[in-house]
């Protein structure tokens, strides 16, 4: 039956940036659908764990700084140690640094690129190797942005890195489809998290943004849950290399 295809019981998911915001919302959604979740973050994920404990879901944290690729083998090993396999990877961790393009520093450019691009590719590669070893396929879900489609203002490295997520998602989907690995992405719209605190604090910008969202509200971490569960489940087995916007209609304007 169709709803059974969305059931993630017995599946193991890695979610990066699991302590807060969209990552936390996706951890809860995946766990509610039955997955065992390994949350990766720089800081403790105790809040995420408490939310999942409420319905007796499974959650383990791995503390790691994703600005270095050295942590990648540790994330894979810790997941295998905790739950014995990997079925789903959600590359959610991301950073944004705001500055006029004319003054943007190489330090800020590199910092954004390390987390939003380099880490994403090499974690995909490491997890795909496990998927291929296990021989049962797998699901990779990258997190893109409205700035995968638009230029934005004062965030050149973020826009470049998130635009590249669309291309990377397609490239990996092509190479790994033969192994029954589906690589897709979610492009969140304007969501109420730490990432947008500055924007929401600026009355003028906040009003301009809200006026342009057909749904008439900022998105929430819970808004990500249906799409991430779909892309993590058998219900999306013939969806490859595509980015789904969860944006209250922003791109439709
Ligand atoms: P957030 O700032 O609340 O969360 C970012 C997460 O990434 C946190 O868990 C943080 O700990 C983690 N992270 C950042 N750098 C890290 C590092 N070096 N090592 C380990 N973890 C690190 O923001 P969010 O809105 O929840 O963002 C989640 C994702 O969604 C990001 O990729 C972001 O770019 C993207 N996104 C957000 C919005 C929005 O409006 N909030 C819109 C589009 C895309």
Boltz pocket constraint, residues with backbone or C-beta under 6 A from the ligand:
constraints:
  - pocket:
      binder: B
      contacts: [[A, 16], [A, 17], [A, 18], [A, 19], [A, 20], [A, 21], [A, 22], [A, 23], [A, 40], [A, 41], [A, 42], [A, 43], [A, 64], [A, 65], [A, 66], [A, 67], [A, 91], [A, 92], [A, 93], [A, 94], [A, 95], [A, 115], [A, 143], [A, 144], [A, 145], [A, 146], [A, 187], [A, 188], [A, 189], [A, 190], [A, 191], [A, 192], [A, 193], [A, 194], [A, 195], [A, 196]]
      max_distance: 6.0
